[in-house]
Amino acid sequence: MNSALVRCAYADVAHGQIHYAECGLRGAPAVLLLHQTPRSWTEYRAVLPLLGARYRAIAMDTAGFGASAPLAGGPSIERWAAAAAALLDALGIERAHVAGHHTGGVIAIELAAAYPARVGKLVLSSTPYSDAPFRRERAQRPAIDEVAIRPDGTHLAELWQRRQPYYPPERPDLLHAFVCDALKVIDRLEEGHRAVASYRMEERIARITQPVLVIRAGRDPFAAPHAQAICEQLPQARLVEIADGMVPLPDQLPAAFAQAVLDFLDADR
């Protein structure tokens, strides 16, 4: 079997099907990758072969995003974490390292808190600290990605332009990938942001006992300021900064992202 080949598949779980992609040998230790919203597993397309050289790297589509079935009762961080645990069950994986980016990092925290025996090491990339002040601030801000569908199609340009300041100007391919994923959930673009804004992380984060890596993307104005707060709540955490990292860090700088993850996972093996 070619361990560098990215394979896509569906797993049957209680609420429907979860779509995922994986790379690496199936007998290797597993690493579950959780994307930001409204993205999909493709955020980790270039990362999967890099991690798959030593691990069974699995990037799932969060329930309701990409090609995964939505949750019948509506989204929440807790229910998305339960869906991730259900995927591990379906794949016969008892324990996995977990890495999440932006919303995926928040889901990763809940997964580690709710299912501690299922999570080995934890990687939190550009993860916001969603405590009471964060929730109040988010409640006063306008929607991040939500746009009204217009007959002339100008909402497509608006999707692009809203994210453009936070993406490298020389990488239109990254914005193209974002828009492609966003169009799949155009009527639910804010679900992930709303779920993060309502999550009471301050009541859950103390349950984290796993080794933690916090990745700070230096040019991400939304998440970079939260890295220190996360580290203060998790005294066992190690902080790594990727100075040129922006909002789309895993697909912007996949080699730097993967190396940071590998260095952390390989330590003390």
Summary of the structure (lengths in Angstrom):
residues: 269
radius of gyration: 17.2
end to end distance: 24.6
largest distance: 56.7
contacts: 933
relative contact order: 0.16
helix: 44%
strand: 19%
